[in-house]
């Protein structure tokens, strides 16, 4: 039996259907080129501060249980997967959802990609389920 799953060299952790290689590679490469988080922080906070760098958290007691949403072709999925394992070992209840066929920022494809609508419903449901005032709906 032939394996019809390819892997990209970026960490060798992005499986894809060979026919999607060019699309997947271009999306991952775009993210790889924009990985400088200091641009988001504008020099106002150290990039190693656990409040903005989840990989630096060592004490999970102050964090709530959480839902982590990621997408198949998002470079951040590598760090979110690491964080999920670490938080789980730290005693947190974690719900992890991965949307297939999407890259970082797919949320803005609402009306185009069904995953974007689904993630909106998922977020709304999480807010509703975790609200003490269940009058959101």
C-alpha positions in Angstrom: 0.0 0.0 0.0 1.4 3.4 -1.0 1.4 6.2 1.6 -0.3 9.2 0.0 0.7 11.6 2.8 3.6 13.9 2.4 5.5 15.8 5.0 7.0 19.3 4.7 10.5 20.0 5.9 9.4 22.7 8.3 9.8 20.6 11.4 8.7 17.6 9.3 5.4 17.8 11.2 3.0 19.0 8.6 1.3 16.2 6.8 -0.6 17.0 3.6 -2.0 15.4 0.5 0.7 15.6 -2.2 -1.6 17.5 -4.6 -1.8 20.3 -1.9 2.0 20.7 -1.6 2.4 24.1 -3.3 -0.6 25.6 -1.4 0.5 24.2 2.0 4.2 25.2 1.5 3.3 28.7 0.5 1.1 29.2 3.6 3.6 27.7 6.0 6.4 29.7 4.4 4.4 32.9 4.8 4.0 32.2 8.5 7.6 31.2 8.9 8.8 34.6 7.5 6.6 36.5 10.0 7.6 34.7 13.2 9.1 37.7 15.0 6.7 38.1 17.9 8.5 41.2 19.1 6.5 43.0 16.3 3.3 42.3 18.1 4.7 43.4 21.5 6.3 46.6 20.2 9.1 46.4 22.8 6.6 46.9 25.6 7.1 43.4 27.2 9.9 40.8 27.1 9.2 37.9 24.7 10.1 35.5 27.4 7.4 36.7 29.8 5.0 33.8 30.4 2.0 36.2 29.9 2.9 36.3 26.2 5.0 33.2 25.8 3.1 30.1 26.9 6.1 27.9 26.6 7.6 29.8 29.6 4.8 28.9 32.0 5.9 26.7 34.8 3.1 27.1 37.3 -0.3 26.1 36.0 -2.2 26.5 39.2 -3.3 30.0 38.3 -4.6 29.1 34.8 -8.1 27.9 34.2 -9.0 24.8 32.2 -9.0 25.8 28.6 -9.9 25.1 25.0 -7.1 25.4 22.5 -8.1 25.9 18.8 -5.5 25.5 16.1 -5.4 24.8 12.4 -3.7 22.2 10.4 -1.2 24.4 8.5 -0.5 26.9 11.3 3.2 27.1 12.4 1.8 28.0 15.9 0.3 24.5 16.1 3.8 23.2 17.0 4.0 25.4 20.0 0.3 24.9 21.0 0.8 21.2 20.9 3.8 21.5 23.2 1.8 23.8 25.5 -1.2 21.4 25.6 1.0 18.5 26.7 2.7 20.7 29.3 -0.6 22.1 30.7 -2.1 18.6 30.8 0.9 17.4 32.8 0.4 20.4 35.0 -3.1 19.2 35.9 -5.2 21.3 33.5 -8.2 20.0 31.7 -7.6 20.8 28.0 -10.0 20.6 25.1 -8.0 20.7 21.9 -9.6 21.4 18.5 -7.7 21.3 15.2 -9.4 22.6 12.0 -8.1 20.7 9.0 -7.3 22.4 5.7 -6.8 25.8 7.3 -3.8 28.0 8.1 -3.3 30.7 10.7 -6.1 33.3 10.6 -8.7 31.2 8.9 -11.3 32.9 11.2 -11.4 35.8 8.8 -12.7 33.4 6.0 -16.2 33.4 7.5 -18.7 33.0 4.7 -16.1 31.3 2.6 -14.7 28.4 4.6 -17.1 26.3 6.7 -14.4 25.9 9.3 -14.5 29.7 10.0 -18.2 29.5 10.8 -17.7 26.4 12.9 -15.0 28.0 15.0 -17.4 30.9 15.7 -20.0 28.5 17.0 -17.4 26.7 19.0 -16.2 29.9 20.7 -19.7 31.0 21.4 -20.5 27.7 22.9 -17.4 27.8 25.1 -18.4 31.3 26.3 -21.9 30.1 27.0 -20.8 26.9 28.8 -18.4 28.8 31.0 -20.6 31.8 31.8 -22.2 32.1 35.2 -24.9 34.1 33.3 -26.3 31.6 30.8 -28.4 34.3 29.1 -26.0 34.7 26.2 -28.3 32.9 23.7 
